[in-house]
Amino acid sequence: MADYDRRSGGSRGGYNNRKRRYRDDDEYDRRPQRRRYEEPLHLKIRKQLLGVAESPLKKTDEEINSIAKLVVDNYEDTEIRNQFLNLAVQLVVEQPFKIPFIAAVVLVINLTKPEVAQEILAKAGTAIQEHLEAGAWREVKLVLRFLGCLQSLLEGDGVFPILEELFSRAVDLQTASSEDSLGLELVKIILLTIPYVMASSATEFEEQALALLEKTDIIASTPHALEALVNPYPGNDEEDAQEPQSFIGLLQRQLQGESQQAWKLACIPRPWNIAKKEEEGMDAPAAATKHALPQINVPSPVAPGPRPRLPEIYFSVYADQEIETVPSTADIASSILRDSLIDTINILDFNRNATAKFLIDLDCYFAADTFVKRATQFDKLRNVDEGRSTWKPEDVAVDAVFSQLLQLPSPEHKLVYYHSVLTEACKVAPAAIAPSLGRAIRWLYKNVDQMDLELVYRFEDWFSHHLSNFGFTWKWTEWVDDVQLPMVHPKKAFMMGSLEKEIRLSFAARVRGTLPEPYQPLISEAKEKDTPDFKYNSDQMSYSKPAQEILRLLRAKAPDADIQVPLTSIEETAYSLGVTDPHIPSTDAYVTTICYLGSKSLSHVLSQIERCNDRLLSIGSQSESARRQIITSVMEYWQEKPGVGVNMVDKLLNYTILTPISVVMWVLGDQLGKGEGLVHSHIFEMASSTVTKVTNRVRQIVMARNASGLPADQVAILDETLTKEREEMGKLFAVIEDALVGVAGGSVDYMAESADQDLNGEAMLRGWGRRWLRVFRRKMAVEEAWVQEMLEQGAQAQAQAQAQAGSMEGIDGLGNGGQNGKSDANGGTNGGEAKDEELDEIL
């Protein structure tokens, strides 16, 4: 009974007690309380400033006021003050979208604590001075934009005196050379600052803006001599060529149009209207606080900066659409949006995820009615009310990425970075980005035969890479009619090149399974073999027995003397058969065996090359024909997977077994024919990568020569080496020019002697010759211009260093500098030893 009572609660009333305790738990939390964590104020300010305007769910006005209040109330705290000042200026040059919002925070703070604005201006002035002296022109532009947004709190004419000084330097540069591009960059900075000044809360600066526009018109409206070099749509001949749209020329015309419409600048956000409203409610003396702009000196001559510049062309993949999904080139928004996007993409190259997020959130950083809702379907744009924008934010963002991916002569970063940005954006917002990419792909494919050849191959690389990230899915049925085109047609060549590169990134059976039936013959069964057959396994092949012996010996890692025996046997047999050069068949057998043994992976082939390096070097040194036979053997073995062959030839170049001139002569001699060789993407890849190796070598020597503190004897050695390398580079380009001129003019022997000519095919081949010729002429012009510019910079730096050294010697002579001189001498010796080591590596 007692047990029963205990189980059921008994006389203790256990159930009722438990019930009462549970009811009390609802009213009182009996768990131990955690200490409340309050985020430090400096971290709170940092977080809010970093996140300003990022969320469409937050009101930007409230964010700006909150940040301003926190700063004003706690400005006496040194940590908070430093955090705000440093981060605000840092954001200006790292996150261009946020510049108007950072400026709005400063304007609101200025109403109650003007000394904060004064300190911000001082830091901005120091930053822009450093950027001017370093030639960091993008950073100069962004800090000037920030100051332009703050025009209303600046005394006098604000930023206009700096813009006038920049224009003066641009005139000097353009007067010195008609091919100067740095002067165009300075004018572009001026033109991109004016809209933000005119959109700011400052008034009565229309006269200064118009006066400056009249001056810049002289430079901006004059076509640059080098524009034709970077035209993305040169066509197949002069009649087909599209007139390139200069970015700076467009911007000049757009600003002139805006000046006639009272500077509407509708796309620029105006968060400073908060400060303007608060200022209107304040007393006149308090509201009138203004500050002098810090002293900023524009150097003369200006520093050119680290990157060579050519005229900038406006490129869009959404031109000629039925509905306007990106701003037209007549609208100032096209330039303002493009400039901010390009800066964001190129600044954040270290973090593709952050870049993709900024692109997706583009509509958060501009005026409310600039874009339609994200992921709006193209067909639904027809239902948008007349007078309202039909611009899709994802189209504008994708357009900007393609403008960099397809920039001539080269983009700022490696191409794979732009690939990764598009991939990441597509993963983050597939419903928005995927349809935009689809329309971009269709437009580019439609214009493949009109585009610059280098851009076609960049598009091909990106297209195959992008498909590999998304299951190789594409609507190939849209292009099914083009399968029947001849191999020399640009669209058929694009198809074949894309499929070949897809196979490189996967395997043939996988790619074939994604293709419709008409495309199946484009991928042969031989491509599905992981390892190509060793042709000498067949007894029907000449020299099969000694070649099999070479294979056995190399597998057994036999000494070189043993391998010489079957090689000699092949050469003797070839001589008896009347072969002109008996070394050719022996070289073929030896190199084919190396390819077969190294076919499992890149590490296998590198291991084989290193093991056989001495003999390969010996073969390569025999004659030009021997070196070209090495290439022939490699490419014949990998004929079904030419990308692997191209990679192996590249490694042989690195080991100096081959020479650049031998690769180019093989490409444009042995493989040229009537010009059919120019059609294959791997042939272009081989020629282009070889030329890039040579030009990079020249650039390394130039950079080493321009290093500060080099002794005269080392400069002399580098000058001698540079002269030799430039001569070799010139010879390489001359060989390319001679070969391609013949194809472009239809004077190649095979063309001239052909009896039954296919006139359409011959015309296409001549077009391929012209397209190749244009690419390599541009490469040569860019390299020559770069070398000349860098040598001039080096000469100026050397003259300045000598002048400073002379002045320092005069100062040292006034006092006892004996001990210091001894110390400097020792330091110079150590530095000299380090430089000698670097020089040895380069030479």
C-alpha positions in Angstrom: 0.0 0.0 0.0 2.9 2.3 0.9 4.4 1.5 -2.5 1.2 2.3 -4.3 0.9 5.6 -2.4 4.5 6.5 -3.2 4.0 5.7 -6.9 0.8 7.7 -7.2 1.9 10.5 -5.1 0.3 9.3 -1.8 -0.5 11.8 0.8 2.3 14.1 -0.3 0.2 15.4 -3.2 3.2 14.9 -5.6 1.1 15.4 -8.7 -0.4 18.7 -7.5 3.0 19.9 -6.4 4.6 19.1 -9.8 1.6 20.8 -11.5 2.1 23.9 -9.4 5.9 23.9 -10.2 5.3 23.6 -13.9 2.8 26.5 -13.8 5.3 28.6 -11.9 7.9 27.9 -14.5 5.8 29.5 -17.1 5.8 32.7 -15.0 9.4 32.6 -13.7 12.4 31.5 -15.7 14.4 29.4 -13.2 17.3 28.9 -15.5 20.6 30.7 -14.6 20.7 34.1 -16.3 23.5 34.8 -18.8 25.3 38.1 -18.4 24.0 40.4 -21.1 26.6 41.2 -23.8 26.7 44.7 -25.0 28.7 45.2 -28.2 31.4 47.9 -27.8 30.4 51.1 -29.5 33.4 51.3 -31.8 32.4 47.8 -33.2 28.8 48.9 -33.5 29.7 51.9 -35.5 32.0 49.8 -37.7 29.3 47.3 -38.3 26.7 49.9 -39.2 29.1 51.8 -41.4 30.1 48.7 -43.3 26.5 47.7 -43.8 25.1 51.1 -44.8 22.6 50.9 -47.7 23.2 47.1 -48.1 19.7 45.9 -47.1 16.6 46.8 -49.1 14.6 46.1 -45.9 16.2 49.0 -43.9 15.5 52.7 -44.4 18.7 54.3 -45.5 17.7 57.6 -43.9 17.5 55.9 -40.5 20.8 54.1 -40.9 22.6 57.4 -41.8 21.0 59.2 -38.8 21.9 56.4 -36.4 25.5 56.3 -37.5 25.8 60.1 -37.3 24.2 60.2 -33.8 26.6 57.5 -32.5 29.6 59.3 -33.8 28.6 62.7 -32.5 27.6 61.4 -29.0 30.8 59.5 -28.5 33.4 61.4 -30.6 35.6 62.1 -27.6 36.4 58.4 -27.4 39.7 58.1 -29.3 38.9 54.5 -30.4 35.6 55.5 -31.8 37.0 58.6 -33.5 39.8 56.7 -35.2 37.5 53.9 -36.2 35.1 56.2 -37.9 37.7 58.4 -39.6 39.8 55.5 -41.0 36.9 53.3 -42.0 35.0 56.1 -43.8 38.0 57.0 -46.0 38.8 53.3 -46.5 35.3 52.5 -47.7 35.5 55.3 -50.3 38.3 53.6 -52.2 37.1 50.0 -51.5 33.4 50.1 -51.9 32.5 52.8 -54.5 28.7 52.1 -54.3 28.6 53.5 -50.8 30.4 56.8 -51.5 27.2 59.0 -51.6 26.0 57.4 -48.3 29.3 57.9 -46.5 29.2 61.5 -47.7 25.6 61.8 -46.3 26.8 60.6 -42.9 29.5 63.3 -42.9 27.0 66.0 -43.9 24.6 65.1 -41.1 27.5 65.0 -38.6 28.7 68.4 -39.8 25.4 70.1 -38.7 26.2 69.4 -35.0 29.9 68.6 -34.9 31.7 70.4 -37.7 35.2 69.4 -36.4 34.4 65.8 -37.5 33.9 66.9 -41.1 37.1 68.9 -40.9 39.1 65.8 -39.8 37.5 63.7 -42.6 38.4 66.3 -45.2 42.0 66.4 -43.9 42.2 62.6 -44.1 40.7 62.6 -47.6 43.2 65.3 -48.7 46.1 63.3 -47.4 44.8 60.1 -49.1 44.3 61.8 -52.5 47.7 63.4 -52.4 49.3 60.0 -51.8 47.3 58.5 -54.7 48.3 61.4 -57.0 52.0 60.9 -56.3 51.7 57.1 -56.8 49.7 57.4 -60.0 46.8 55.4 -58.5 44.2 57.1 -60.7 41.2 55.0 -59.8 41.7 55.9 -56.1 42.1 59.6 -57.1 38.8 59.4 -58.9 37.0 57.8 -56.0 38.2 60.3 -53.4 37.4 63.1 -55.7 33.9 61.7 -56.1 33.6 61.7 -52.3 34.7 65.3 -52.1 32.3 66.1 -54.9 29.4 64.7 -52.9 30.6 67.0 -50.0 30.6 70.0 -52.3 28.0 71.8 -50.2 30.2 72.0 -47.1 33.3 73.1 -49.0 34.3 76.8 -49.2 34.6 78.6 -52.5 34.5 76.5 -55.7 35.1 73.3 -53.8 36.6 70.6 -56.0 36.6 72.6 -59.2 40.1 74.0 -58.8 41.5 70.5 -58.6 39.5 69.5 -61.7 41.0 72.5 -63.5 44.5 71.5 -62.5 43.9 67.9 -63.7 42.7 69.3 -67.1 45.8 71.4 -67.4 48.0 68.2 -66.9 45.8 66.4 -69.5 46.4 69.2 -72.0 50.2 69.0 -71.5 50.1 65.2 -72.1 48.0 65.4 -75.2 50.1 68.2 -76.6 53.3 66.1 -76.1 51.8 63.0 -77.9 48.7 62.4 -79.9 48.8 58.7 -78.8 48.8 59.6 -75.1 46.2 57.7 -73.1 47.0 59.1 -69.6 45.6 62.4 -70.6 42.3 60.7 -71.5 42.3 59.1 -68.1 42.5 62.5 -66.4 39.7 63.8 -68.5 37.6 60.8 -67.6 38.2 61.5 -63.9 37.0 65.0 -64.4 33.9 64.0 -66.3 32.9 61.3 -63.8 33.3 63.8 -60.9 31.0 66.5 -62.4 27.8 64.4 -62.1 28.3 63.9 -58.4 29.0 67.5 -57.8 25.9 68.6 -59.6 23.8 66.0 -57.9 25.0 67.1 -54.4 23.1 69.4 -52.2 25.3 72.3 -53.4 23.8 74.8 -55.8 24.9 77.5 -58.2 27.8 75.6 -59.7 26.3 75.2 -63.2 28.5 77.8 -64.7 31.7 76.2 -63.5 30.5 72.8 -64.8 29.6 74.1 -68.2 32.9 75.9 -68.5 34.8 72.8 -67.7 32.8 70.7 -70.2 33.6 73.2 -72.9 37.3 72.6 -72.2 37.2 68.8 -72.0 35.2 68.7 -75.3 38.5 69.3 -77.2 40.1 66.1 -75.9 37.1 63.9 -75.3 35.5 64.4 -78.7 38.7 63.8 -80.7 39.0 60.1 -81.8 42.2 58.6 -80.4 44.8 57.3 -82.8 44.8 53.8 -81.2 41.0 53.3 -81.0 41.0 51.0 -84.0 43.4 48.6 -82.2 40.9 48.0 -79.4 37.7 47.9 -81.4 35.8 44.7 -80.3 33.9 44.5 -83.6 36.3 45.1 -86.4 34.3 42.9 -88.8 35.9 40.8 -91.6 36.9 43.9 -93.6 36.8 47.7 -93.4 33.2 47.7 -94.7 31.9 45.4 -92.0 33.8 47.2 -89.1 31.6 48.9 -86.5 32.6 52.3 -85.3 34.0 51.9 -81.8 32.2 53.9 -79.1 34.8 55.7 -77.0 33.8 55.7 -73.3 35.1 59.2 -72.8 33.4 60.5 -75.9 30.1 59.0 -74.8 30.5 60.5 -71.4 31.2 64.0 -72.8 28.0 63.9 -75.0 25.9 62.5 -72.1 27.0 65.3 -69.8 26.3 68.0 -72.4 22.8 66.5 -72.7 22.3 66.5 -68.9 23.3 70.1 -68.7 20.4 71.0 -71.0 18.0 69.1 -68.8 18.9 71.0 -65.6 21.2 68.2 -64.4 18.5 65.7 -63.6 21.0 62.8 -63.1 18.1 60.6 -62.1 20.0 57.4 -61.2 22.3 59.0 -58.6 21.0 58.5 -55.0 20.6 61.7 -52.9 20.9 60.5 -49.3 22.2 64.0 -48.4 18.7 65.3 -48.6 18.3 64.3 -45.0 21.1 66.7 -44.0 19.5 69.3 -46.2 16.1 69.0 -44.5 17.7 69.2 -41.1 19.8 72.2 -42.1 16.7 74.1 -43.3 15.3 73.7 -39.8 18.4 75.1 -38.1 19.4 78.6 -37.3 21.3 80.3 -40.1 24.7 80.7 -38.3 24.7 77.0 -37.3 23.6 75.8 -40.7 26.3 77.7 -42.6 29.4 75.8 -41.3 31.7 75.3 -44.2 35.3 74.1 -44.5 38.3 74.8 -46.7 39.5 72.0 -48.9 42.9 70.8 -47.9 45.8 71.8 -50.1 46.2 69.3 -52.9 49.1 69.5 -55.4 48.8 67.7 -58.7 52.4 66.6 -59.6 53.9 67.8 -62.9 54.6 65.6 -64.8 51.9 63.3 -63.4 52.8 59.7 -62.5 51.6 57.2 -65.1 50.7 54.5 -62.7 51.4 50.7 -62.8 49.2 49.7 -65.8 49.6 50.8 -69.4 46.5 52.4 -70.8 44.8 52.3 -74.2 41.6 54.1 -75.1 38.5 52.7 -73.3 35.7 51.4 -75.6 32.1 51.0 -74.3 31.1 47.4 -74.8 27.6 45.9 -74.2 26.2 42.5 -74.7 22.6 43.7 -74.5 22.6 46.1 -77.5 19.8 46.1 -80.1 17.3 44.4 -77.9 13.6 44.6 -78.5 13.2 46.1 -74.9 15.8 48.2 -73.3 17.1 46.2 -70.3 20.2 48.3 -69.8 20.6 52.1 -70.2 21.1 53.3 -73.7 24.4 55.0 -74.6 22.5 58.3 -74.9 21.7 58.1 -71.1 24.2 59.3 -68.5 23.2 56.4 -66.4 25.0 53.9 -68.7 28.3 55.5 -67.8 27.7 56.2 -64.1 26.4 52.6 -63.5 29.1 51.0 -65.6 31.9 53.0 -63.9 30.8 52.1 -60.4 30.3 48.5 -61.3 33.7 48.1 -63.0 35.5 49.7 -60.0 33.7 47.4 -57.6 34.5 44.3 -59.6 38.2 45.2 -60.0 38.8 46.4 -56.5 37.3 43.3 -54.8 39.2 40.8 -56.9 40.3 39.0 -53.6 36.7 38.0 -52.8 34.5 36.8 -55.6 31.6 36.1 -53.1 31.6 39.7 -51.9 31.7 40.9 -55.5 28.8 38.7 -56.5 26.7 40.0 -53.6 27.4 43.6 -54.6 26.3 42.8 -58.1 23.1 41.2 -57.0 22.3 44.1 -54.6 23.0 46.7 -57.2 19.6 48.3 -57.0 20.1 49.1 -53.3 22.8 51.7 -54.1 21.0 53.9 -56.7 17.8 55.9 -56.9 14.6 54.0 -56.1 13.1 54.1 -59.6 16.2 53.3 -61.6 15.5 49.6 -62.0 12.6 47.2 -62.3 12.1 44.6 -59.6 14.8 41.9 -59.4 14.4 38.8 -61.5 11.6 40.3 -63.6 11.1 38.2 -66.6 12.0 39.7 -70.0 8.5 39.2 -71.4 6.9 41.0 -68.5 8.8 44.1 -69.2 6.2 44.8 -72.0 3.7 45.4 -69.3 5.7 48.1 -67.5 3.9 51.5 -67.6 5.1 53.9 -70.2 7.7 56.3 -68.9 8.9 53.9 -66.2 12.3 52.2 -66.3 12.7 48.8 -67.9 16.3 48.3 -66.8 17.0 45.0 -65.2 19.6 45.3 -62.4 21.0 41.8 -63.2 21.5 42.7 -66.9 23.4 45.9 -66.0 25.6 43.9 -63.6 26.3 41.0 -66.1 27.0 43.6 -68.8 29.7 45.2 -66.7 31.4 41.8 -66.0 31.4 41.0 -69.7 32.8 44.5 -70.5 35.9 43.5 -68.4 36.1 39.9 -69.5 36.1 41.1 -73.1 38.3 44.2 -72.7 41.1 44.8 -75.1 44.0 44.5 -75.0 43.7 42.8 -71.7 41.6 43.0 -68.5 42.9 44.2 -65.2 42.8 40.7 -63.6 43.1 37.1 -64.7 40.2 36.0 -66.9 39.3 33.2 -64.5 38.4 35.8 -61.8 35.6 37.2 -64.1 34.5 33.6 -64.8 34.2 33.0 -61.1 32.2 36.2 -60.4 29.6 35.2 -63.0 29.5 31.6 -61.6 29.1 32.8 -58.0 26.4 35.4 -59.0 24.5 32.6 -60.8 24.7 30.4 -57.7 23.5 33.2 -55.4 20.6 34.3 -57.6 20.0 31.7 -60.3 16.4 33.0 -61.1 17.8 36.5 -61.8 21.2 35.8 -63.4 20.7 32.7 -65.5 18.2 34.2 -68.0 20.5 37.3 -68.3 23.5 35.1 -69.1 21.4 33.2 -71.6 20.6 36.3 -73.6 24.2 37.5 -73.4 25.4 34.1 -74.8 23.0 34.3 -77.7 24.0 37.8 -78.5 27.7 37.0 -78.4 27.2 33.9 -80.5 25.3 35.9 -83.1 28.2 38.3 -83.5 31.0 35.7 -83.4 32.0 36.3 -87.0 32.2 40.1 -86.4 34.1 40.1 -83.1 37.8 40.5 -82.6 39.3 37.0 -82.7 40.9 37.2 -79.2 37.5 38.1 -77.7 36.0 35.1 -79.5 38.4 32.8 -77.8 37.8 34.5 -74.4 34.1 34.0 -74.9 34.7 30.3 -75.9 36.9 29.7 -72.8 34.2 31.3 -70.5 31.3 29.5 -72.2 32.9 26.0 -71.8 34.0 26.8 -68.2 30.6 28.1 -67.2 28.8 25.1 -68.6 31.2 22.8 -66.8 30.0 24.4 -63.5 26.3 23.8 -64.3 26.1 20.2 -65.6 27.1 21.2 -69.2 23.4 22.2 -69.9 22.7 24.5 -72.7 19.9 24.8 -75.4 22.1 23.4 -78.2 18.9 22.9 -80.3 18.9 26.7 -80.9 22.1 26.4 -83.0 21.4 23.0 -84.6 21.2 24.6 -88.1 24.8 25.7 -87.8 26.1 22.1 -87.3 26.0 21.8 -91.1 28.2 24.9 -91.7 31.7 24.3 -93.1 34.6 23.9 -90.6 36.1 27.2 -91.7 32.9 29.2 -90.7 33.5 31.1 -87.4 30.3 29.8 -85.8 31.2 26.1 -86.5 34.8 26.8 -85.3 33.3 28.2 -82.1 31.2 25.1 -81.6 34.1 22.7 -82.1 36.4 24.8 -79.9 33.8 24.9 -77.1 33.1 21.2 -77.2 36.9 20.4 -77.1 37.4 22.6 -74.1 34.4 21.1 -72.3 36.0 17.7 -72.8 39.2 19.0 -71.3 37.1 19.9 -68.2 35.4 16.6 -68.0 35.5 13.6 -70.4 34.1 12.9 -73.9 31.2 10.5 -72.9 29.9 13.0 -70.3 29.8 15.9 -72.7 28.4 13.8 -75.5 25.5 12.8 -73.3 24.4 16.4 -73.0 24.2 17.0 -76.8 21.2 16.5 -79.1 21.5 13.9 -81.9 22.8 16.2 -84.7 25.8 17.1 -82.5 26.9 13.6 -81.8 29.2 13.2 -84.8 31.2 16.2 -83.6 32.7 14.1 -80.8 34.5 11.0 -82.3 34.7 7.7 -80.4 38.5 8.1 -80.3 38.1 11.1 -77.9 36.6 8.7 -75.4 39.9 6.8 -74.9 41.7 7.9 -71.7 45.1 7.0 -73.2 45.7 7.1 -76.9 47.2 4.0 -78.5 50.9 3.6 -79.0 51.1 3.6 -82.7 54.3 1.5 -82.8 52.5 -1.5 -81.2 51.2 -2.2 -84.7 53.7 -4.3 -86.8 52.4 -2.5 -89.9 54.1 0.7 -88.7 57.6 1.3 -89.9 60.3 1.1 -87.2 57.9 -0.7 -84.9 60.4 -3.2 -83.4 63.1 -0.6 -82.4 60.3 1.7 -81.1 58.9 -1.0 -78.9 62.4 -1.6 -77.6 62.7 2.1 -76.8 59.5 1.7 -74.8 60.8 -1.3 -72.9 64.1 0.5 -72.1 62.4 3.7 -70.9 60.0 1.7 -68.7 63.0 -0.1 -67.2 64.8 3.2 -66.7 67.7 1.9 -68.7 70.9 4.0 -69.1 71.1 6.4 -72.1 73.7 4.3 -73.9 71.3 1.4 -74.1 68.5 3.6 -75.5 70.9 4.8 -78.2 71.0 1.4 -79.8 67.4 1.2 -81.1 67.6 4.9 -82.0 70.6 4.2 -84.2 68.8 1.2 -85.7 65.9 3.5 -86.7 68.3 6.0 -88.2 70.1 3.4 -90.2 66.9 1.9 -91.5 65.6 5.3 -92.5 68.9 6.1 -94.3 68.6 2.9 -96.3 65.1 3.8 -97.3 66.3 7.2 -98.6 64.9 9.4 -95.9 66.4 12.8 -96.2 66.9 13.4 -92.5 67.1 10.0 -90.6 66.9 11.9 -87.2 63.2 12.6 -87.9 61.9 9.1 -87.6 64.1 8.4 -84.5 62.9 11.6 -82.9 59.3 10.6 -83.6 59.7 7.2 -82.0 61.5 8.6 -79.0 59.0 11.5 -78.3 55.9 9.3 -79.0 57.2 6.9 -76.4 57.6 9.7 -73.9 54.1 10.8 -74.6 52.7 7.3 -74.2 54.5 6.7 -70.9 53.4 10.1 -69.6 49.8 9.9 -70.7 48.3 9.1 -67.3 48.7 12.6 -65.9 50.7 15.8 -66.0 53.0 14.7 -63.2 53.8 11.5 -65.3 54.7 13.5 -68.4 56.8 15.9 -66.4 58.6 13.0 -64.8 59.4 11.6 -68.2 60.6 14.9 -69.6 62.9 15.4 -66.6 64.3 11.9 -66.9 64.9 12.3 -70.7 65.8 16.0 -70.5 69.4 15.7 -71.6 68.6 13.7 -74.7 65.6 15.9 -75.6 67.9 19.0 -75.3 70.4 17.2 -77.6 67.7 16.5 -80.1 66.4 20.0 -80.0 69.8 21.5 -80.5 70.4 19.5 -83.7 68.3 21.6 -86.1 65.1 23.5 -86.5 63.4 20.6 -88.2 64.2 18.4 -85.2 62.5 20.8 -82.8 59.5 21.0 -85.1 59.4 17.2 -85.3 59.2 17.1 -81.5 56.1 19.3 -81.7 54.6 17.2 -84.5 55.1 14.0 -82.5 53.4 15.5 -79.4 50.5 16.9 -81.3 50.0 13.8 -83.4 49.9 11.6 -80.3 47.3 13.9 -78.7 45.4 14.7 -81.9 42.1 13.7 -80.3 42.8 15.8 -77.2 44.8 18.7 -78.5 44.6 20.6 -75.3 46.9 18.1 -73.6 49.3 18.4 -76.5 49.3 22.2 -76.2 50.0 21.9 -72.5 52.9 19.5 -73.1 54.5 21.8 -75.7 54.2 24.6 -73.2 56.2 22.5 -70.7 58.8 21.7 -73.3 59.2 25.4 -73.9 59.8 25.9 -70.1 62.5 23.3 -70.2 64.1 25.2 -73.2 63.9 22.0 -75.3 61.9 24.0 -77.8 62.3 27.6 -78.8 59.5 30.1 -79.3 60.4 30.6 -82.9 60.1 26.8 -83.6 56.6 26.7 -82.1 55.5 29.7 -84.2 57.0 28.3 -87.3 55.3 24.9 -86.7 52.0 26.6 -86.2 52.2 29.0 -89.1 54.3 26.8 -91.4 53.7 23.1 -91.0 50.1 23.4 -90.0 49.0 26.4 -92.1 48.0 24.9 -95.4 45.7 27.3 -97.2 44.9 28.8 -93.8 42.8 25.9 -92.4 45.1 25.7 -89.4 44.1 29.1 -88.3 40.5 27.8 -87.7 41.4 25.6 -84.7 41.3 27.1 -81.3 44.2 25.0 -79.9 46.5 26.4 -82.7 45.7 29.9 -81.7 46.2 29.0 -78.0 49.6 27.6 -78.8 50.7 30.7 -80.8 49.3 33.1 -78.3 50.8 31.5 -75.2 54.2 31.3 -76.9 54.1 35.0 -77.7 53.0 35.8 -74.2 56.1 33.9 -72.8 58.4 36.0 -74.9 56.7 39.3 -74.0 56.6 38.4 -70.3 60.4 37.8 -70.5 61.0 41.2 -71.9 58.7 42.8 -69.3 60.6 41.1 -66.5 63.9 42.4 -67.7 62.5 46.0 -68.1 61.1 45.8 -64.5 64.5 44.6 -63.2 66.3 47.3 -65.1 64.0 50.0 -63.5 64.6 48.8 -60.0 66.1 51.5 -57.8 69.6 51.4 -56.5 71.1 49.3 -59.3 74.8 49.8 -59.9 75.9 51.0 -63.4 77.5 47.7 -64.4 74.2 45.8 -63.7 72.2 48.3 -65.6 74.6 47.9 -68.5 74.2 44.1 -68.4 70.4 44.4 -68.3 70.4 46.9 -71.2 72.4 44.5 -73.3 70.1 41.6 -72.4 67.0 43.7 -73.1 68.3 44.7 -76.5 68.9 41.1 -77.4 65.5 40.0 -76.1 63.7 42.8 -78.0 65.4 41.7 -81.2 64.2 38.2 -80.6 60.7 39.4 -79.9 60.8 41.5 -83.1 61.9 38.4 -85.1 59.1 36.4 -83.7 56.5 39.0 -84.6 58.1 39.3 -88.1 57.6 35.5 -88.7 54.0 35.8 -87.7 53.4 38.8 -89.9 55.0 37.2 -92.9 52.9 34.1 -92.6 49.6 35.8 -91.9 49.9 38.5 -94.6 50.0 35.7 -97.2 46.8 34.1 -95.9 45.0 37.5 -95.5 45.9 38.5 -99.0 45.1 35.1 -100.6 48.7 34.7 -101.8 49.6 31.5 -99.9 51.1 29.0 -102.4 48.2 26.5 -101.9 45.6 29.2 -102.5 47.3 30.6 -105.6 47.8 27.1 -107.1 44.4 25.7 -106.3 42.5 24.8 -109.5 39.0 24.2 -108.2 38.7 27.0 -105.8 35.7 27.3 -103.3 35.3 31.1 -103.5 33.3 31.3 -100.3 35.7 29.1 -98.4 38.7 31.0 -99.7 37.1 34.3 -98.6 36.5 32.8 -95.1 40.2 31.7 -94.9 41.3 35.2 -95.9 39.1 36.5 -93.1 40.8 34.2 -90.6 44.1 35.5 -91.8 43.0 39.1 -91.3 41.7 38.3 -87.8 44.9 36.6 -86.7 46.9 39.4 -88.2 45.0 42.0 -86.3 45.5 40.2 -82.9 49.2 39.9 -83.2 49.7 43.3 -84.6 48.0 44.6 -81.5 50.1 42.5 -79.2 53.3 43.9 -80.9 52.0 47.5 -80.7 51.1 47.1 -77.0 54.4 45.6 -76.0 56.5 48.2 -77.8 54.5 51.0 -76.3 54.8 49.5 -72.8 58.5 48.9 -73.1 59.1 52.5 -74.4 56.9 54.0 -71.6 58.6 52.0 -68.9 62.1 52.9 -70.1 61.1 56.6 -70.1 59.8 56.2 -66.5 63.1 54.5 -65.5 65.1 57.3 -67.0 63.1 59.9 -65.2 63.4 58.0 -61.9 67.1 57.6 -62.4 67.6 61.3 -63.0 65.6 62.2 -59.9 67.6 59.7 -57.8 70.9 61.2 -59.1 69.6 64.7 -58.3 68.6 63.7 -54.8 71.9 61.9 -54.2 73.8 65.0 -55.3 71.9 67.2 -52.9 72.4 64.6 -50.0 76.2 64.6 -50.7 76.2 68.3 -50.4 74.4 68.1 -47.0 76.7 65.3 -45.8 79.8 67.4 -46.7 78.8 70.1 -44.2 79.3 67.8 -41.2 81.2 64.7 -40.0 79.7 61.9 -42.1 82.7 59.5 -42.1 81.1 56.9 -39.9 77.7 57.1 -41.7 79.5 56.8 -45.0 81.2 53.6 -43.8 77.9 52.2 -42.7 76.2 53.1 -46.0 79.0 51.4 -47.8 78.6 48.2 -45.9 74.8 48.4 -46.4 75.3 49.0 -50.1 77.5 45.9 -50.4 74.9 43.7 -48.8 72.2 45.2 -50.9 74.4 44.7 -54.0 74.8 41.0 -53.2 71.0 40.6 -53.0 70.6 42.4 -56.3 73.2 40.3 -57.9 71.3 37.2 -56.9 68.0 38.6 -58.4 69.9 39.6 -61.6 71.3 36.1 -61.9 67.8 34.6 -61.7 66.5 36.9 -64.4 69.5 36.4 -66.8 
